[in-house]
Every structure is written in C-alpha cells, then in structure tokens.
C-alpha cells in the first residue's frame, strides 16, 4: 500500500532540506534524520542522533518481514502509523526497585520474545530494563527524554552493542521515537526516493 503524502508534508520536507543538507547521509540514516527533524523542528538532531546504516538495513528488512514492534508508552504507539504495536504499560505495576515502565518492558518481552523492534521514547527506566533482558532485538530505538537518566540510559544502549538508534543529549520523546520508526516503515524496499 502506497502512502499518500499531503502537500503540507511535502512542503515541510522541502523547507527542511533547504535548511539542512542531508545528502551526505546513506539512505536509511537520511530517512531517520529527516523524519526526526521533521517531527521536532529541531535541526540539531542531525548531529545528535547516533545510528549505523548496516543495522538500519537489517532492522528495515526485519520490519518489512513482520517483526513485532514494542512501544514503551501509548503516546509512542499512537505515533506509529503503519504498524500495530505492543504496549503493556496499562498492565504494568511498579514494585520494589521496579518502575511501571520497566515492568511493562518485562511484560512485553514475555509476549513478543526475541527479534522485536523496541521503540522507547519516554522512560529511561524502560530502556534500562530492556538492557537487562536477553531480548536479541532487531533494533532498539532508544530516545527517552528527561534530565534524570535519559542521556545515561542512551549511553548504556550504545555501549551495549545492540543495534540501535539513539542520541547523545537529554532530548528525545514520544514523537521523535515514533518518527524514527516511521522512517523505516515508510522507506520502500527499493531504492526509490521517499519523503
């Protein structure tokens, strides 16, 4: 199914590309950078995001082959427009040393097992919990936001060696995490140009 791109979105990407040269990026990296910048109107993401094109290619293939997608919160899930997601936050309960978000990650892992694409845009504790599991993810989009633990959890993700999209700073959030995943979902399997 081809996605219909609204003229406002087309104009937004035209203006984005007029202000930010993304031509130096390989195709999937470019798609993620542009979609995240588009969702945030924050050009700094072009230098703040950290990802590897080969990992994105493998994740792209996994997504298009039907890999499950897990979101840490419902706002992330709501922003993912072309795929059903698993989000277990409503079922989660905090416990001693375990936040509700961390428990939701455990519940989601029990449901989907290894090989999923994890999209974390809110809670650093969700990302921290994921790193303790043997999840063997196809990709972790780790873009939690905040002044407590966000930058540290993203640094831990990069140090883990798991295939990932992250960023260096404290910024992030549900919209940018969903945008990064949407970039991979929207990008065709062929090399034709997309928005």
N, C-alpha and C positions, 0 to 999 in steps of 0.2 A: 504494500500500500504506500503510495507516494504521499508525502506530507505537503499540504498546501501552505505556502508561506505568504503571510499577509503583507501588503505593501508597506505598512509601518515597520515591520520587522526587516524587510529588505532595505528600507531607507536607514534604519538604525545600524545595520551592518555596514552599509556604505559609509556612513559617518564614522563608525568605529575604525574602519580600515583607512579612512583619510587621516585619522589622528594617530593610528598605531600601525606600524609596519609589521605584519605577522608573516610575511612571505618567507622569512628565514626559518620558520618552524617546519618540521615534517608534518604531513597531512593530519594525523590524529591529534598530535600535540597542538597544532594550529586550531583545530576544531574545538578542543577543550579550552584553550586560552581564549579564543573569541567568544565562545558561549558563556564562559565565566565572566569575562569583561562585560559582555552584553547584559548579563543578569544583574550586575552590580554597578555598572557605570564607573568602574574603578580600573583605570589603565595600569595601575601598579601591579595587578595580578600577573601581567605579562612577565615580570621579573621575580615575582613572589612564588609562583607555582613551581612545583618540582615533580617531574614525571619522566618516564623513559618510553620512547616511541615503540620499541620492541614489546614492552609489557602492555602498552595500549593496544597493539595489534593483536596480541593473544587474547586480551580481555574483550576486544571488539568481536573477535571470532566466537568466543565463548558466549557473549551476549546474544549474538545472532543465531547461535545454535541452541538457545533457550536456557542458559544458565540462570538460576534464580537470582533475584535482586532483593537484598535486605536493606531496609532503611532504619535508622536509629529512632526517628520520631515521625509522627504523622505529617508534619509540615514538609519533611523531605519527601515522603511517599507521595504527598499531594502534588509536588512539583515535578514528579517523574511522569511524563505524559504518554509514553508509548509502551508501558510495561506494568503489569501487576507486580506489586511488591509485598514482601513480608515485613510487617512491623508489629512487634509483640509488646510494645510499651503499655498498652491498656491491660495486658495480663500480668505485667511485672509487679513485683512487690519488693521494696527495699528491705534489707536485713542488716545484721551487724557487719560492717565493713563492705557492704554491697549496696550501691545506689540502684534506684529503679531502672535507670538506663543500662547499667551493667547487667542486671538481671534479665532485662529484655534481650540483650545480646545473647545471653546463655540460652534463653528460650528459643530464640530464632535459630541458633546453631543446632539445637536439638531437632528443629523442624526441617532445616534445609541441608545440614551436613556440609561436607567439604565441596569446594568448587564454585561457591556463590560469588556474586559481586556485592560487596558491602559498601553502603553509602552512609557515611556518618558526617552530619553537618551541624550537630547541636552539642552533644555531650562528650567532653574529653574522657569521662569515665567509661563511656561505651567503647571508645577506641582503645582505651587501656585494657578493658576486659577482653576485647577481641584478640588482642596481642597475647593473652594468656592461653587462648584456645588453640587446638591443632586444626584450624579451620581450612588450611590449604586453599585460600581464596583465589579466584580468578583475578580479582583486583580489589583493593581497598581504596575507596575514595574517602580519604580522611581529612575533612575540612571543618572540624569543630571550631567554634568561636568562643572567645572569652579571655578574661585576664587571669584566670586561675586554671592552669593545667592545659590549656589549648595548645600553645606553642610546644610545650614539653611532650604532650602526647603525640603530636605530629613528628617531632624529632625522633621519638621512640619508634614510630612507624617506619620512618626512613632507615633507622638503624637496624630494624628487624630483618631487612632484606626481602620483605613481602612485596609483590607487585603493587604499586601504589600511585595515587595522585594525592599530593599534599601541598602545603605551602609553609613558608618559614615563619610568617608573622602570626599574631594572635587573631587576625581577622579570618573570617570564614562564614559559615552559617548555612541554614537550610537551602536558601535559594541558590547559592553557588555550588553546593554539593549536588543538588538536583541538576543544575545546569551542566556540570561536568559529566554526569551520567547521560543526560540527554544528548550531549555532543556525540557520545559514542553510539547511542541508539539511532540518532538522525543520520549519522555518517553512513553512506551506502557501502556495500561490499565491494563495489567497483571503485575506480579512482576518479570518478566524475566529481566536479565541484559542487559543494552544497553550502547552504547557509549555516 
